[in-house]
Amino acid sequence: MYPPGIADGLRARGHDTVAVVERPDLRNMSDAEVFAAAQSEQRTVVTENVPDFVPIANDYDAAGQAHHGLVLVHARKYTRGKPRTIGAMVAALDALASRHPADDATSMREWL
C-alpha cells in the first residue's frame, strides 16, 4: 500500500524492513498469503486495510497461533499521496519498533 521510501527510511534507521512492492514474489499474493509470508519471515504487517487484515490476525489468535504483529494505519492521518507521509510514517514506525522486540511473536496490534 505504501511507497518503498518508507521501507528505505526504516532500513536507514537500522530496521530489517521490506515493502511488498519491492518483492515480486509478494505482489500478487492474497492478503492471507502476504500475512503468512510475513510470519514466516518474522515480520510485522503495516497496513490501512483493516477490513481484510484484522480477520486474518483474528484467525491466528483464535487458533492459538502467535504472530509478529499488525500495525493498522489511519488513512486520514497518513495519506498516501501527501509528500510528508513518508517521513511521518518512518518516524512513527521507528518509534513503535523501538518499543517491541523484533523477534517476539506477541500478536501485537497497534494503531498509527
C-alpha positions in Angstrom: 0.0 0.0 0.0 2.8 2.4 0.7 5.8 3.6 -1.3 9.1 1.8 -0.8 10.5 5.0 0.5 9.1 4.1 3.9 11.0 0.8 3.9 14.1 2.7 2.7 13.8 5.1 5.6 13.3 2.4 8.1 16.3 0.4 6.8 18.4 3.6 7.1 17.5 3.6 10.8 18.7 0.0 11.1 15.4 -1.9 10.7 15.1 -5.1 8.6 12.2 -3.9 6.6 10.7 -4.7 3.1 7.8 -3.3 1.1 5.6 -5.6 -0.7 6.2 -3.6 -3.9 9.9 -4.4 -3.6 9.3 -8.1 -3.7 7.9 -9.6 -6.9 7.1 -12.8 -5.1 4.7 -11.0 -2.8 3.0 -8.6 -5.2 0.3 -10.9 -6.5 -0.4 -12.8 -3.3 -3.7 -12.6 -1.4 -3.7 -10.7 1.9 -3.8 -14.0 3.8 -0.7 -15.2 1.8 1.1 -11.9 2.5 0.4 -12.2 6.2 1.6 -15.8 6.3 4.8 -14.8 4.4 5.4 -12.1 6.9 5.0 -14.6 9.7 7.5 -17.0 8.2 10.0 -14.1 7.9 9.2 -12.8 11.4 7.8 -9.5 10.1 5.0 -7.2 11.3 2.5 -6.2 8.7 1.8 -2.5 8.3 -1.5 -1.7 6.5 -4.5 0.5 6.3 -6.5 -2.4 5.0 -8.2 -3.1 8.3 -11.3 -5.0 7.0 -9.0 -7.7 5.4 -6.1 -8.0 7.8 -7.9 -7.8 11.2 -9.9 -11.0 10.4 -6.7 -12.7 9.3 -5.0 -11.8 12.6 -8.1 -12.9 14.5 -7.9 -16.3 12.8 -4.3 -16.7 14.0 -5.4 -15.6 17.5 -8.3 -18.0 17.6 -6.1 -20.9 16.6 -3.7 -20.0 19.4 -1.0 -19.2 16.8 1.1 -16.2 17.8 2.0 -13.8 15.0 4.6 -11.0 14.6 2.1 -8.2 14.8 -0.2 -6.0 12.8 0.2 -2.2 12.6 -3.0 -0.6 11.4 -2.7 2.8 9.8 -5.4 5.6 9.9 -5.6 6.5 6.2 -6.6 10.1 7.0 -3.7 10.6 9.4 -1.1 9.1 6.9 -2.5 9.9 3.5 -0.5 8.0 0.8 -0.5 10.9 -1.7 1.0 13.5 0.6 4.8 14.2 0.5 5.1 14.4 4.3 3.6 10.9 4.8 6.8 9.0 4.2 8.8 10.9 6.8 5.9 10.8 9.3 5.4 7.1 8.9 9.1 6.4 9.1 9.3 8.3 12.4 6.2 6.7 13.8 7.2 3.1 12.8 10.7 3.6 14.1 9.4 4.7 17.5 7.0 1.7 17.5 9.7 -0.7 16.6 11.9 0.6 19.5 9.1 -0.4 21.9 8.7 -4.0 20.6 11.4 -6.6 20.3 11.9 -7.7 16.7 11.8 -11.5 17.1 9.0 -11.9 19.6 5.7 -13.3 18.2 3.4 -11.5 20.6 0.4 -11.0 18.3 0.7 -7.3 19.0 -1.7 -4.8 17.3 -1.0 -1.2 17.2 -2.7 1.8 15.5 -0.8 4.6 13.9 
